């Protein structure tokens, strides 16, 4: 049976070292080498990416001036023509069977869209930072995204090209592009499946600054998404009030998490949970009156 041709699309911005690791792992895939290629779409890095990408025979580079992973992914989709589109990020580490396992799901018609597992890892597993402990559990809850919210993080997302064309392009960098695309796919009746055997690794965020930056960015994206809908101020007020309640369920998740090894690690992760939660609450409260991004 002829295997479908896969185009792997990777958005990139100022992450050359981790991109090199990602490309190395993609060149070691168990999927037949003549049945996939890789396109790195640079989003305006300070240093050119072309020389790095040229070291890898199955990879090519392109450029997208509009900032945002969604815009870069759209560019990659337009420039390629394979049967299947596989999206991951430049800081991800795909398992050797990543592509093969994803394609098996699609060829077997188990799903229209495959959302693979994103396993967060620490730089030094013996000495994780508080931020890493928190991010190991909450960085990418891909199964929950798929099963409860009907979307998937674009760091591990695979689909036939005709499915992408049916749903349409990702939104730009001002929006929660993964969430919006997934919800549109769900509204069309397309089947999104979580596939635990379709694995990429992702480094945990190591510092409070990194977690703070992510919280500010995702809150701004959500504000813009909800701002396009009716009764935005009232709905945002209710959402903000909900964020003010203690995160009891998430504390229980941390206490029961198998990723955390000791009571000390659980306590440190809980402490960071409250810090992130109430920082985000403050940002949300400001959006009750502000129309520009705040930090």
Secondary structure, DSSP 8 states (H G I E B T S, - for coil): -----EEEEEEESS-HHHHHHHHHHHTT-SS-GGGEEEEEEE---SS--HHHHHTSTTEEEEE--S-SHHHHHHHHHHH---SEEEEEETTEEE-TTHHHHHHHHHHTTS-SEEEEEEEEE-SSTTS--HHHHHHHHHS--HHHIIIIIS---TTEEEEEHHHHHHH-----TTS-HHHHHHHHHHHTT--EEEEEEEEEEEE---SHHHHHHHHHHHHHHHHHHHHTSTTHHHHHHHHHHHHTS--HHHHHHHHH-SS--SHHHHHHHHHHHHHHHHHHHHHHHHTTT--S---
